[in-house]
Amino acid sequence: MGAALSLRAVMASPTIEEMAELLSSWLVQNEGDGPMKLNERGRMNVFCFPPSAGYGLVYAEMARMLEAQYVVYAFDFIEGWRDYEEMLNRYVDAIVSVQRAAPYVLLGYSLGGSLAHEVAKAMERRGYAVSDILLIDADRRDRTMKKLSDEELERGVDDMLRIVAERDASFLANRADREKARTKILAYATYSVQLVNEGTVGANLHAFVAEMKNARAADWKEATTEQAVDYELAGGHLDIFEPANIEHNVHAIRLVLQDILRGGTLAADSVR
C-alpha cells in the first residue's frame, strides 16, 4: 500500500479504487475532445479539467451533488495534437461549442488547475473572457519543478497501471483499453514536465488548498490581474473527493459558484 500511495502522490491520481472505476467505464463512453456532461441541469456551466490520471470522471460525484444548480462538464486530457498551442485551442473550441457567450468558469483539480490556467490564457487570446478559475489543490507550475526523464515517466505510468490491475483483476482486462489509458496518462505526464504557469489571466483565481505546495493564493497571485483568494479544504490532496470529505469540499465549491453567479467577490472566511 505504501508503494501505491507514493506512486499516486507522484501522479496526483484519484484513489486506486476510483482509478479502476474511472478508467474501465470512461474509456468506452468518452471519445473525441469532449467535454462529457456529467449532470443535467443548472444555472451556470463549469468546465472541469482532469488530474494527472487524465480522465474527468473524478468529478462525477461532485456533479451529482451540484445537480440542478450548476452543469458540470468534464474533460479528459486531449491527445493527438502537433503542438501545445493546438491542444489548448482544441479545449477552447470544445468549450465554446457548448457555451458560445462569456463569461466562462473553469475548474481544475491538481494538475488540472495548471492546465485550466493555460486554457484560460488561450481563451483570452481568442477574445473569450474567463471570469473565474477554481484551483482545487493545484500547485502553480514553475521552473523549479523537478523534471523527469522519458524513462522515468514511462516507468511511473506502467507501475501505476500494474498496481491498479493487481488490486482489481478486471481492471482494463482488454489490452486495447489498457494501452489507450497508458497512452493518455503518459501524454499528460509528458505535457506536465514542461508546463510552466507564466503570464496572467483576467480571471479571479480561487485557490482551494488541502496540502499541495505552491497551491495558495499567494503562489497564484502573479498569474492574474484580478483577485486570488484562499479557501481551506478537508482531507489530504488525494482525499478531496473521498466520502469522508466530499460533502464539506463540494459545499465550499458551491458557495464560491453561488457568489460567481451573483457577480460578487467571496471572502475566504465565508466558506464553511
ABEGO torsion letter per residue (X at the ends): XAAAAAAAAAAGBBBAAAAAAAAAAAAAABBEAOBBBABABEABBBBBBBBAAGBAAAAAAAAAAABGABBBBBBBBBBGBABAAAAAAAAAAAAAAABABOBBBBBBBEAAAAAAAAAAAAAAAAGBBBABBBBBGBBBBBAABBBBBAAAAAAAAAAAAAAAAAABAABGABAAAAAAAAAAAAAAAAAAAABBBBEBBABBBBBBBAABBGABAAAAAAABABBBBBBBBBEBAAAAABAAAAAAAAAAAAAAAAAAAAGBBBBAAABX
